[in-house]
Amino acid sequence: MHNDCVGLASTSSYIVHCTSSIPYSMNLPRRHRFYWFTGLGFVAWMLFFDANDLRSQLRNWWKLRELEGEKTFYQEQIEAVKAERHEVLGSQRLRIKYAREKYLMKKRTEDVYVLVDEAGKPIEK
């Protein structure tokens, strides 16, 4: 018997309890082992098997970052449209200028020439 083993006397047999050779979880009373394994099972379930497992959480986190980037882009677009709208609704002369440039509108006595690039698309300012 080693120095770290303790002998426990019982009425029918002699039981040897060695603390160093038995894993820590086996030294716990049965009730505590139940809670420990139940907690470990719960953590494993939440990390790997639940609908909101770790992989889903990471995927949602990345998607959130992408959507926040898109939100910034669309907010900038909204500001540009608001500025353009303010420019167009400023006066009658500006409305006419906008219609001529954007929609190629003209008077009956005018000719409109559209400059195109190599792909055949109109060149805009």
Number of C-alpha atoms within 10 A of each C-alpha: 8 7 6 10 13 13 11 10 10 8 5 6 8 10 11 12 14 15 13 11 9 10 9 9 12 11 14 12 9 11 8 13 14 12 11 14 12 12 12 12 12 13 12 13 13 14 16 13 13 12 12 13 14 14 13 14 13 12 10 13 12 12 12 12 11 11 12 12 11 12 12 11 11 12 11 12 12 12 11 12 12 12 11 13 13 11 13 17 12 11 10 10 10 13 15 13 14 18 13 14 13 9 9 12 15 13 8 6 5 8 9 10 7 10 10 11 9 6 6 8 10 11 9 10 4
